[in-house]
Amino acid sequence: MFGLGQSKLDKGLDAFGSKGWKRARRFLTEALEEEETANGAYHLGLLYWRGLGGPRDHRAAAECFRVASEHGHAAAQTAFGVALRSGAGVAKDKEKARALFRTAMGAGDPEAMAQLATMSEPEEARRLLTRASEQGHVSAMRHLADLVVARDPIEALSWLYCAVSIAADEAARKQARIIAKELSARDIEDAQKAGRTYAKAIERNLKGAR
């Protein structure tokens, strides 16, 4: 229930959190018209980008992400970088996208690391994906596994088991089954052990960050 004393921004963010998309879009739009805030603009941008609570609008989403990114919102910088890289709702500018990913990465955003990895050479991509994976970014774990599997299938399988452990990720589970078919029982056991170790370290780090 929304309190009478709540601001439009708070009402919008509460509605977003409870998946009341139409209400969230209305309140966040009204809040942004009254005052630019990084968090409000970012979440309104997500609604436009994903088509939640109303029509999908990449142009409006990109503008919201731009506003939030200029206020120093790391996730918005990454989101605006994604829009710039693809030219969705804004003129394509890969170099500006790369710069935004680096800025957001400096603030510790794992999604920025994963996105920058897609624009990097293999060794740099591996380093970035490893950093993102160590922060619990499940998609980065899957992409890291794809990147290293030819050279180090046990390491690849370890990260997939980690993704399954911390997020019950079905895509990672399927990847793991495919890789495991080519490995010995000992190799699989080693990968499982490493995956559990990674998962425990991530869980400790996430708890410490709260």
C-alpha positions in Angstrom: 0.0 0.0 0.0 1.3 3.4 -0.9 1.6 5.9 2.0 0.0 9.3 1.7 3.3 11.0 2.6 5.2 9.3 -0.2 6.7 11.3 -3.0 5.9 10.4 -6.6 9.4 9.0 -7.0 9.0 6.7 -4.0 5.5 5.6 -5.2 7.0 4.9 -8.6 9.9 2.9 -7.3 7.6 0.9 -4.9 5.3 0.1 -7.8 8.3 -0.9 -9.9 9.5 -3.2 -7.1 6.1 -4.9 -6.9 5.7 -5.1 -10.7 2.9 -2.6 -10.9 4.2 -1.5 -14.2 1.5 1.0 -15.3 1.5 2.6 -11.9 5.3 2.8 -11.9 5.4 4.4 -15.3 2.8 7.0 -14.3 4.4 8.0 -11.1 8.0 7.9 -12.4 7.0 10.0 -15.4 5.3 12.6 -13.1 8.4 12.6 -10.8 10.8 13.2 -13.7 8.7 16.1 -14.9 9.0 17.7 -11.5 12.7 16.9 -10.8 15.4 14.9 -12.5 16.7 12.2 -10.3 19.1 9.4 -11.3 17.2 6.5 -9.8 13.8 7.7 -11.1 15.1 8.3 -14.6 16.9 5.0 -14.7 13.9 2.9 -13.7 11.6 4.8 -16.0 14.1 4.1 -18.8 13.9 0.4 -18.0 10.1 0.5 -18.3 10.3 2.2 -21.7 13.2 -0.1 -22.9 11.3 -3.3 -21.9 7.8 -2.1 -22.8 6.5 -2.5 -19.3 3.3 -0.6 -18.3 3.0 0.7 -21.8 4.5 0.7 -25.3 8.2 -0.1 -25.8 10.0 3.2 -26.7 13.7 3.0 -27.2 14.1 6.7 -27.9 12.4 7.6 -24.6 14.4 4.9 -22.8 17.7 6.2 -24.1 16.8 9.7 -23.1 16.0 8.5 -19.5 19.3 6.6 -19.4 21.2 9.6 -20.6 19.7 11.8 -17.9 20.4 9.2 -15.2 23.9 8.6 -16.5 24.8 12.3 -16.3 23.8 12.1 -12.7 26.4 9.4 -12.2 24.1 6.3 -12.0 26.4 3.4 -13.0 23.7 1.0 -14.2 22.2 3.8 -16.3 25.6 4.5 -17.8 25.8 0.9 -18.8 22.2 0.9 -20.2 22.9 4.1 -22.2 26.1 2.5 -23.4 24.1 -0.5 -24.7 21.7 1.9 -26.5 24.6 3.8 -28.0 26.4 0.7 -29.2 23.4 -0.6 -31.0 21.9 2.7 -32.1 18.6 1.8 -30.3 16.7 5.1 -29.8 19.9 7.2 -30.2 22.6 7.7 -32.8 25.1 4.9 -32.8 28.3 5.8 -31.1 30.5 2.8 -30.2 33.3 4.8 -28.8 31.0 6.7 -26.4 29.5 3.4 -25.4 32.9 2.0 -24.6 33.7 5.1 -22.5 30.4 4.8 -20.6 31.1 1.1 -19.9 34.5 2.0 -18.6 33.1 4.7 -16.3 30.4 2.3 -15.0 33.0 -0.4 -14.5 35.0 2.0 -12.4 32.0 2.2 -10.1 31.9 -1.6 -9.9 29.0 -2.4 -12.2 29.4 -6.0 -13.3 27.1 -5.6 -16.2 29.4 -2.9 -17.6 32.3 -5.4 -17.4 30.3 -8.0 -19.2 29.2 -5.5 -21.9 32.8 -4.1 -22.4 34.0 -7.7 -22.8 31.9 -8.0 -26.0 34.0 -5.1 -27.4 37.3 -6.5 -26.3 40.0 -8.9 -27.5 39.8 -12.4 -26.1 42.3 -12.0 -23.3 40.8 -8.7 -22.1 37.4 -10.2 -22.5 38.4 -13.1 -20.3 39.7 -10.7 -17.6 36.5 -8.6 -17.7 34.2 -11.6 -17.7 36.1 -13.1 -14.8 35.7 -9.9 -12.8 32.0 -9.8 -13.5 31.6 -13.5 -12.7 33.3 -13.0 -9.4 30.6 -10.4 -8.5 27.9 -13.0 -9.2 26.9 -12.0 -12.8 25.4 -15.2 -14.1 25.4 -14.2 -17.8 29.1 -13.4 -17.5 29.7 -16.9 -16.2 28.0 -18.4 -19.2 29.9 -16.2 -21.6 33.2 -16.9 -19.8 32.6 -20.6 -20.1 32.0 -20.2 -23.9 35.2 -18.2 -24.2 37.5 -20.6 -22.3 36.0 -24.0 -23.0 38.3 -24.9 -25.9 41.4 -24.1 -23.9 40.3 -25.0 -20.4 37.1 -27.1 -20.3 37.4 -27.7 -16.5 37.5 -24.0 -15.8 34.5 -23.5 -18.1 32.5 -26.2 -16.4 33.5 -24.8 -13.0 31.9 -21.4 -13.8 28.8 -23.1 -15.1 28.4 -25.1 -12.0 28.8 -21.9 -10.0 26.0 -20.3 -12.0 23.8 -23.3 -11.3 24.7 -23.1 -7.6 24.0 -19.5 -7.0 21.1 -18.9 -9.4 19.8 -22.4 -10.5 20.4 -21.1 -14.0 18.9 -23.5 -16.5 21.0 -22.2 -19.5 24.2 -22.9 -17.5 22.9 -26.3 -16.5 22.4 -27.2 -20.2 25.8 -25.9 -21.2 27.4 -27.9 -18.3 25.8 -31.1 -19.5 27.2 -30.7 -23.0 30.8 -30.0 -21.7 30.7 -32.7 -19.1 30.0 -35.4 -21.8 33.6 -34.8 -23.0 35.3 -35.0 -19.6 36.3 -37.7 -17.2 34.6 -38.3 -13.9 37.7 -36.9 -12.1 37.6 -33.8 -14.2 33.9 -33.3 -13.5 34.5 -33.8 -9.8 37.3 -31.1 -9.9 35.0 -28.7 -11.7 32.2 -29.3 -9.3 34.5 -28.6 -6.4 35.8 -25.4 -8.0 32.3 -24.3 -8.8 31.3 -24.7 -5.2 34.3 -22.7 -4.1 33.5 -19.9 -6.5 29.9 -19.8 -5.4 30.8 -19.6 -1.7 33.2 -16.8 -2.3 30.6 -14.9 -4.3 28.0 -15.4 -1.6 30.4 -14.1 1.1 31.2 -11.1 -1.0 27.6 -10.3 -1.7 26.7 -10.6 2.0 29.6 -8.3 2.9 28.4 -5.7 0.4 25.0 -5.5 2.0 
